[in-house]
């Protein structure tokens, strides 16, 4: 089964999902199970001019909850999901998810808290390009002190040992530097020493994989040409600026380190477009196609 959490009720996630699911065959629609507030569903059906009768997917109503709809929907999916199932999370804002009463800064942070695993990682994929973020939703002044040898080893090993089938087996891993121009031999910093030291251990642990870099982050994206190459970026905007600049709305956010495979669209809530029926759903449709391929093995 492919579970879907509704995301923010005033974002575009439900709209683009409904438009995308209608592009699938009725047989494929039945492989999805959406957990959603009934009022949110009805409002988006009116906005998109889609009738409930056109939808063949499974729908569970999560109304009458003390939680936010994003939080209740996500936890309902987690409570029902099994190993081998997949999870799609529709976009929400940074104030909607909670663990033990503490607000989390996003889905990835929620999963880290919920499963007690700080090495759960964000990986992005579209076409031949795959990239891993060493750090994601943290302030810029915390990046260098957060990137340690241990962090690099655990996050890269998590990807190289992954057996979910989301991507092809990587034969080459290419690192970005942390500082501009990789520190210019110390003139702009020596933080890259952490990366090069970690690469030495990775070469011993994965002798069949080629490890390259670190290269300047502003050019790294052009180093990768094939599906068996993984780009490793130091920070969120360093990696995603290039990724989104090339792919636009297309691209998948994949969370590794969970008991199941989680995917999401590579865009946010776009509150300003809510209720206007003008949102581009190509990215969500691409995601559904990708998820179906994974579901079928």
PyMOL commands that set and color helices and strands:
alter all, ss='L'
color gray80, all
select helices_A, chain A and resi 13-21+26-29+38-48+52-54+69-80+107-115+140-146+149-160+180-183+192-205+220-223+236-247+271-273+282-296
alter helices_A, ss='H'
color red, helices_A
select strands_A, chain A and resi 2-5+32-36+58-61+86-89+97-99+102-104+121-126+129-133+172-176+210-215+229-233+252-256+261-265
alter strands_A, ss='S'
color yellow, strands_A
deselect
rebuild
show_as cartoon
